């Protein structure tokens, strides 16, 4: 699971158990791997600390247990539900997002130009994309053509009139005919 445990001592509960060893117990606790404590609590319902030869045994009520997401994950908690989502973006996801963004803009342009939504147009043209975006969108040009209802998508100046647009700060020109 992409979670890392966060564990703290419930100091009010452990006071009577730790007595004069509280300072050493806190130090020993801070030096102990949280996963080790959680694992012991799951299997034995307790974790033992050896302080100067004396064993102080703490059970799950003596700890405050929580967790956080590992690197590259986000976590959300509500009621009894926990959701982890990967925050890594891969090329495929970025390409799909770019296709949908460009398709939405081209569909808006179709509407602005008064084309019937069911008409299949001849061409959609997209100019001035950076190399990375151009490579991603070229691989999915057929998907884009389907979404925008055109016979082909090209990346050369082939239309009479272009509209200036902006995708994440990148200036592009688009057209449909």
TAZI-V525823 format. One record per backbone hydrogen bond with DSSP energy under -1.0 kcal/mol. NH is the residue of the N-H (numbers start at 1). CO is the residue of the C=O. Records with the same first field share a line. If there is no record, write none. Layout:
NH = CO / CO
This chain:
3 = 1
4 = 68
6 = 66
8 = 64
10 = 62
11 = 9
13 = 10
14 = 10
15 = 11
18 = 14
19 = 15
21 = 18
22 = 19
25 = 21
26 = 22
27 = 23
28 = 24
29 = 25
30 = 26
31 = 27
32 = 29
37 = 33
38 = 34
39 = 35
40 = 36
41 = 37
42 = 38
43 = 39
44 = 40
47 = 58
49 = 56
51 = 54
54 = 51
56 = 49
58 = 47
62 = 59
63 = 60
64 = 8
66 = 6
68 = 4
70 = 2
73 = 70
74 = 85
76 = 83
78 = 81
81 = 78
83 = 76
85 = 74
87 = 72
94 = 90
95 = 91
96 = 92
97 = 93
98 = 94
99 = 95
100 = 96
101 = 97
102 = 98
103 = 99
104 = 100
105 = 101
106 = 102
107 = 103
108 = 104
109 = 105
110 = 106
111 = 107
112 = 108
113 = 109
114 = 111
115 = 110
119 = 116
121 = 149
124 = 152
125 = 175
126 = 154
127 = 173
134 = 130
135 = 131
136 = 132
137 = 133
138 = 134
139 = 135
141 = 138
144 = 140
145 = 141
146 = 142
147 = 143
148 = 144
149 = 145
150 = 145
151 = 121
154 = 124
163 = 174
165 = 172
167 = 170
170 = 167
172 = 165
173 = 127
174 = 163
175 = 125
177 = 123
